[in-house]
Structures are given as structure tokens and as C-alpha cells.
Amino acid sequence: MFGYGGSAEALAQADNTTQLQPKARLELLTRVSRFAGRHDLWRPATRLIAAVSGGSDSVALAALLRDLHDRDELTLVALAHLHHGIRGREADEDQRFCEALAAELAVPLELAHADVPSLARRGRISIEIAGRRARHEFFRNVLAARSADRVATAHTQDDQAETVLLRMIRGTGLRGLAGIAPSRGHLIRPLLECSRQSLRDELVRRHRSWREDSTNLDLANPRNRLRHEVLPLLESHFNPSARRALARLADLARADESLLARMAAAASVTAVSVEDDGTVRLHAATLRDLPSAIAGRVVQHALTLAAGMKVPDADDVAALLAVLTGEVPAAEILGVRAEHSGGSVVLVPRGSPERPRPFRLSLSVPGAVHAPDLAWVLEVEGPRPHPGRLVIDSVDTVIVDAEGLISHLVVRSREPGDVLQPLGLNGRKKLQDVFVDRKVGRRERDRVPVVTDDRGRIVWVAGHVLSEEFRVTDETKAVLILKLRRHRRVGR
């Protein structure tokens, strides 16, 4: 069959524990099944894709999901492997291994190649970020091609522990301590309660091989150093169950963060308001009555509204809280002037024109348009056949009925008299009222791309609302996928 990725001792262990294999396999399958049930990861009709790299974690994932498929707990429709174009012959061998694995499990394999180093250079981003973006794009394509619902990745309890520890060292809040979630959008992680060693033991019992990625030994990578040096030190000198303890911390933090986020959203309704001129107002008296954990989240939300595409960090939040408490009279934060006004603190963007110039761009189908001074790229894919089911996990991506939209679209700034029927509503609504309802600052309203057809009908207010007129129905024959990619604006 395949050569073992494990050692000769692992082979011997497999021979000596053959009689324990059914019980051990059942225990691991039961644990994964129960974890999936607690987090609603799948149902029997859920169509799953298993992401495989060839490493032990992903091979175990594929084998376990195949067993659960056979038990009618889910529907495994394909494995998916992306060649990142990084490790040369070693990566080629990983691909061949995954092809053989899929054949042995009798599951179709989806393959793709990405030149991640080139993507990193062009985007001026790290290899890690470029690889993650390439994988997510690949997953979206596979979901559409297979009419699947979710992609399962092989993140383990070890990955969770490493993530939490790395964020603690770099500095994080409760949200960062929450680590890797069991599900996010179309991604699920059914092995988060399984240790890497338990999965390797399972593969040895099954006489199944795996691939070793040589880059995992590179100690210049902070995560690898945590994995090979720091966590073993913690386990040998402080707590033999350190990985499990860190993973448990993530579970507790995630539950607390979810509750606090809901409380902050409710508090923001009365504590934050957006005025007609785009000024964001924080009502100091309301904020003073809030617990600090909630107030900090409300302040972060207000800064996000005022600063547009910029993402406030802990220092930005602390600076605004200092203005609110009177420690400082005013502050410049993310290009926003924060100052007292009566019983409130107002956030007014500075150093930018009152209103950007109107724009009008032709968008070919398929194609993309780029507005660098407005910090976004808008792309359209298709037309392609109606996928039946396609999970979209972002307000920045929509699927629309392609009928009448085949040649080109128009991407423009808002115009007086703009109206549309937002998805799910019975009547038409002024675009101005949509922006007010969604608390979009006035200065940001003129930056929002409005996508129309060649007759001027609004298809999508990008990142905000889709028009009911272009929604996908059972009668839809072809669709377009529209994507808004946001970027940080430069400067403060």
C-alpha cells in the first residue's frame, strides 16, 4: 500500500494492538460524532468536503468521515487537496499521496494548484496569509462544484492549544483566547477535541500511512517552536495536560465572548448614534452605566463606524475611553477626531475631503474593478449553473440571478433618488434610508459601491443589501457571484 509516515515502533504497536482496534475506533468515532452533535456540524443529509493535505491529521479526518458516511451520519461527497506551489517535489508527492488516499477510500478528489509565493509577492503579504486566502478560494470553488454544504478541516486540540498560547504571548483579549471555533461559515472543525497523538494512534491501528511536512520542523516559525519546545516544556514541568487545559480555556472564553458580544450589540442601540452629517456620537452617560467589558466593545463598534474600513485595536479603544472618562480632552484615533460635545463624545473623521468624487465603472462579466483611493475591489464570477446549495458566510459576497446580467454591470457611487427593494422586504426603500438604518456614516456612504445592471436597476449595495429583484429562486438557471474585497486605507 503506502510507506508509513510513522516509525518502526509504530508498526510494532499496530501489530500488538490489533485486537483493540474495533473498540478504539468506536471510541474515537463516538467522540467525533458527539462533538459534531453538540456543535451542530452536520446532519445525515449534510454534504461535506474533507480538506486533505496528506498529513496525519487530515488523513485521520478523511478516514473518520468516511466511516461516519458509512454509518449514514453525514454525506461525504469529496476530498479536496490544494497544491500550494511551495515545496517542490515534496508537494508533488503529497498530491500523489492524496490521490491514492481518495482512491482507497472510494471518495472523489478535487485538486487545484496555486502559486502561493507569487500571490504573496503581488499582494505584498506573507506566505501564510497568501496560502490561507488561496485555500479559502479553493474551498469556495469546491463547494460550488460539488453542491456541498460545508468543508471539514483537520484542526486538532493541539492546534487549538498552540493558537491560544501564541495569542496570549502576543497579547490578546477574550476574543483571541476563544481560539479556533468549531464552525465558522462553511468551515467546520470536527477534530478539535482530538489530540494529534490520538489520531496518529488511530492511523497506526488502521495500518494507514501519512505524509510528514518538513516545514513543520522549521523552528524559525513561531508556531513550530511552540509545538516542539514550549508546549513539551510546559507538559514536563508544569502540567502534563497543558494542551487540554489550553483548549478548555478556549471553550470557556468562546462562550463568554459570545454572551458579551450580544450584550454589547444591545447596548450600542442606545449608546451610539450616527447623525445626518456622518458624525458618530457616543452618549457618555449611557456608557458610564455599562460594565467595562461591555463599554469597551461598544467603543470599538463606534470607532469602526467612524473610521470606516480601519480596524481599531486595544490601544485605539483605550485612547477613546480616555476621552470619555475625561482623562484627556480630545484625541486623534485612526484618522478620527474624538472630542467632547455636551454630554457626549463625537467622532469626526479628519484630513479627508468632505465628499469623495463620484465614480462610475464598467464591470465585465466575469471581471473585476479596482478603486484604490476608495479601498476596495469588486469582482464578479460567472455566469455558472445554479449550484442548488451554496453557503455564503460573508456580507461581502452574494449570489444573484444572472438573467439579464450576462454582458456587463455598472459599479457607481450613490446618486440622488436611488431606490431598491431590499431582499426580504415587500416595498421599495430609499438608499439613503438603508444607510441610516445600517448606521453607515455620511462620509462612508459616498465610498460604498452600488452595483447596477445596464438599465440602472440596483442589484447590490455592496457589503450591505441585495435587491429582491435579483434574488436566486428555484427557477434560476444561472447565477453570478459578486465579491467585495476591502482594504485598509493608508494613513491616519
N, C-alpha and C positions, 0 to 999 in steps of 0.2 A: 504494500500500500504506500504510505509515505514514511519518510525518515522521521524519527522522533525529534521534536524540539527539546524534549526533556532529556534527563541523564540516564545512564545505565541503571542507577539506583531506582529511578522512576519506573523503568521497565520491570525490575525485580519486584517492586512494590505492587505493580499491576498484577503480576503472576501470583503473588501471595494473597491478594485480596479479592480474587475473582468471585469467591463465594459471597462477599459482602456487596457486590456491585448492585444487585436489584434494590436492596434496602437503601443504600447510599444515594442511588439515583432518584428513588422515590422521594427521599427526604429533600434533596435539592430541588427537584421539580415542585414539590409541595410548597417549599419556601417561596420560590419564584411565583407560583400561582397565587399564593395568599397575598404576597406583596402587591401583585398586579390587581387583585381584587380590592385591597384596601385603598388603592390609589386610582381605581377605575381606568386601568391602562388599556384594557381590551374586553371585548365580548366575543362570543363564538363567531359572529359574522364580521368582526373587525379584520380588515385586510392589512396585513403587516409586511413591511420590508425589513430585513435584518441587515444592518451595516456590518461588513466584514473587512478586516484588514489582513487577516492571516495570523494575528497574534492569539495567544491563548484565550484572552477574554472574549474576543469576538467569535472564535471557533466554538467555545462553550455556549455562547449566546445562540449561534445558529443551530447547534445540536439540541439544545433545550427547547427552543421554539419549534423545531421540527417535531419533537416528542409531544409538545403541547398541541400542536396542529393535529397530530395523530389521535390525540385524546379529545378532539373537537372543542378545545377551549378557545381557539383562535384560528385564523386563516393565514398561513404563511404563503405569500404569493411570489416572493423572490428574495435572493440575497443581492447586495449591492456593494461593489468594490470600486474605489476611485484610485487610479494610479496618479500620484502627485507629481511625478516627474522630478524627483529629488535624489533618490538613492540608486540610480542606475540599474545595474544588473540585479542587485538585491531586490529592488522594487519589481522588476520583471518577474523574478522568481516568486515573489508574493502573489502577483496576479495569477501565475500558473497554478500556484497552490490553491487559491480561491476558486479557480475554475474546476479543479479536481474535487474540491470540497463540495461545491454545488452539485456536481455530477453524482457524487456518492450519496448525498442527501436527497437526490432527486428533486431539487428545487432550482428553478431558473435563476440565472445570474445576470445582473445588469452591470455592465462595465463602462468606464469612461476614463479618459486621460485629461489631466490638467497640468499646464506648465506653471506650477506654483511659483518658482523663482522669478519667472517673467512677470507674473501678476504682482508679486511683491515689489519688483523694481518699478513697474509702471505706476502702481498706486502709492509708492513710497511708504510702504507698510512692512511690518515684519513678516517673515516666512510663516510664523504661527497664525497670524491674522489672515494672511492670504490663503493659507490652507483651510482655515475654518470657513472662510467665505466660499471657497471652491466646493467644499463638502456640502454646505447648505444649498448651494445652487444645484449641485448634483442630486441631492435628496429631493428637491422640489421637482426636478425633471423626472426622476424615477417614480415619484408619487403620481404624477400626471400620466406617465406612460403605462403604469400598471393599474390605474384607477384605484390606488391604495389609500388607506386612511392615515397610517402612521408609520414612522421609521423608528425601529428599535436600535439603540446604540448600546455598547457593552461597557458603560461606566460602572465601576465596582465600588465597594466600600473603601478600598484603598484609594481610588481616585477621589472619593469624597473627602477622606481624611487629608490627603495631600492638598486639595483645594482649600479647605478650611484653614489648615496650618499656614499655607502660603499667604492667604489673605490676612490672617492675623499678624504675620510678620511684617507685611507691607503696610498695614493699617487699614482697618475696615470697621464698619458698623454692623448692626444686626442683619441688615440685608446681605452683606458679604458673608457673614457667618452662616447664613442659610445654605450656602454651598450650591450643590447641583440638585435641581428639583427632579422628582420622579417623572414629571412630564412638563413640557412647555411647547404649546402649539402642537405641531405634528410630530414632535420628538418625544420618545419615551425611553426610560432607562430602567428596565425590569430587573437588573442585577445589582442595584445599589445596596442591597443588604447582603450581598455575597462577597466574601473576601477573594482576592486573586488566587490565593493558595487553594481555597476550596474548589475553585473552578479548575485549576490545574490538576488537583487530585481526581476530579471527576473525569477529566480527559484521559488521565492515565488509566483509570478503571475501565474506560471505554476503548482503550488501545487506540486513541486518536491523537494525532500529532498536531503541532502548531509551528508557527514561524517566530523567530526572535528578531526584533528590530535593533540593529546595532546602535542606532542613535539614542536608544534608551539608556545606554551606558555613558553617555557624554555628561560629565559632571559640571560642565560649564552651563548646562541648562538647570535653572534653579529647582524645577520640579524633580529632576533626576537626582539632584543632591539631597533633597528632602527624602526621596524614596530610598536611596541606597545608604545614606549616612545618618540623617537626623532622626527619622522615624525608628530605625533599628536601635539608635541610642536611647530614645525615649522608652522603647519597649524593654530594653535590657536593664535600664537604671531607674525607671520611674513607674511604668505601668505596662504590663505585658499585653494589655488590651487597649493600648493607646489609640490604634486606628478605629476600633469600635467606639471608643469614647468620643473621639472627634466627630465621627459620623452621627452619633446620637446628639451631640451638640448642634449639628446642622439641622437635624429634625426638629429640635426644640426651638431653635432660632427661626426656622421657616414658619412654624405655627404662630409664634409671637409676632413676627413681621407681618404676616397676613392680617392678623387682627388689627395691628397698629395702622397699617395702610388703609384699611376700611374706615377706621375711626378718623384718620386724617382727612380722607376724602369727604366724609360727612361734615367735619369741622370747617373745611375750606369753603363750603357753600355760604357760610355767614362771615367767615374771617377774611375772605379775599373777594375783591370785585374788580371788574375791568370796565373802565369808563369809556365814553364815546371817542375820546381822543387817543385811546390805546393805553393810557396810564393804568398801571396795576396798583391797586390800593389795598394795603394791609391794615385791618382795623385793630389797633393796638390793644384796646380794652378787651376785645374778644380773645386775642392771643394770650394776654396775661392770665386769663382764667383757664387756659389749657395746660395740661401736664407737659413738661419739657419735651418728652418723647413725641407727643403729637404736634406741638408747636414747631419743632424743628422740621417735621415733614411738611407742614403747611407752608412754612417759609420757603422750603425747597421748591414746592409747587409754584408759589408766587414768582420766584426767581426764574423758573423755567418759562412761565408765561411771558415775563418781561424781556428775557434775554433771547427768546426765540429758539434757534437751533442749538444754542450753547447749553452745556450740561453743568449745573452747579455741583461743586464738591463740598466736603465738610467745612473747609476754610471759608468758602463763599457763604454758606449758611451761617457760620459763626459771625462773620462780618455783618450780615444783615441783622442778626439777633442783637448785636452790639448797638446798632442804631435804634432798634425797637425798645431796648431797655434804657436808652439814654446815655450809655457809656460814651458814645461818640455822636456828634450832631448829624453827620452825614457820611456817606461812603460811596466810592465808585466800585461796583462789583460787576464783572463780566460786561463792561460797557454800559452799565445801567447806573444812573444816579439815584441813590436811596436817601431820602430826606423826610423830615417831619412836616406834616401838613395838618394842622388842627390836632385831632386825636388819632391821626393815622400816620402811617409811613407810606409815601408814594414812591413808586419805582418808575423812573422815566428814562428811556434809552437816550444816550447822548452820543454826539460825534458821528451821527449818520443823517442823511437827508430826511426831511420830514416825510417825503414820499418818494420811493424809487420810481424810475421812469417806467411807463407801461411797456409791456413786451408782448410779442405775438410771434410764435414759432410754428413752422410746419413740421409735423411728426409723421414720418413714413411708417407704414405697417408692413413688416416689422421695422423697428428702428429705435433711435434714441435722440433726445435733445439735451443739451447741457447749458446751464446758465450759471457760470462760475461766480458772478457777483451776487447771485441770489442763493448760492449754496445748495443746489440740488441738480440731480439728473433724473429725467423722466424717460422710461423705457416702455416699449410695447413689444410683446411677443405674440406670434400667431400670424394669421388665423390657424387654429388647430381644432380637431374634432372635439365636441363636447365630452369632457372626461368622465361625466357621470358623477363622481365624487372627487373633490379636491379640497383638502383642508388648508385654509389660509389663516395664518396666525399673526398677521400684522395689518394695521390700518393703512400701511403704506403699500399694500398690494391688493388689487381687486381683479376679479374675473368679470368680463362683460360679454353680452351677446354681440357677436361680430357682424350680424346682419346690418348692412348699410355702412359699415365702418371699414371696408376692405382696403381702400386706396390710401387714405391718409387722415390724420387727425390734426387739430389745431390746439396748441398749448399757449394760453394767453393769461394776462393779468385780469383781475376782475374789472367789470365795466358797469356803468350806471344801468339800472333796470334788469340786472341779471336775476333770473328766477329759475327754479327747478323743483321737481317733486322728489324730495329725499326718499331713499329706499325705506319702505315700510310705512310711509305716511300717505294719507288719502289725498291731501291737497297740495297745491304748489306753495313755495315759500321763497321769499326774497333771500338772495345770497347774503345780504347784509345781516338779516335776522339769524341766518345759520351761524355766521361768525360770532355774533353777540351771544347766542345760546351756548356756543362752544368756548366762550371766553378767549377768543383769538384777538390779541392786541391789534390796534389800528395799523401800526407800522408793519406788522407781520401780514396783515390781510392783503397788502399790495404785493407781497412776495409769493403768495400761495399760487401755484399753477392751477389754472382752470382748464380742463380738457374738454373740448367740444368736437362735434362732427363738422363736416364741411358745410352744413346748413346752419351752424351756430347753436345747435342744441347742446346743453351741458351734459356731458357724460359722467364726469367725475370731478369733484373739487378735491384735488389730490391730498391725501392724508386726512380727509375729513368726512365727506359724504359721497355716496354713489347715487346716481339718478335711478329712480324706479323704472324709467322708460327703457333702460338698457340692462336690466337685471337678467340673470340666467334663469330660464324656466325649463320645464320638461320638453317643451317644443324647440328649444335652442339646438341648432345643428352645429354651429361653430362658435368658438369663443376667442377673445383676445385677453391677454394677461397684461395689466398695466402695473408698473412698479415705480414708486418714488424713492430715490436714494438720496438721503440727506447728508450734508457735510457740515462741519463746523465752519463758521465764518471766522476769518482771521482778524486778530487784533482785539484790543479792549477799548 
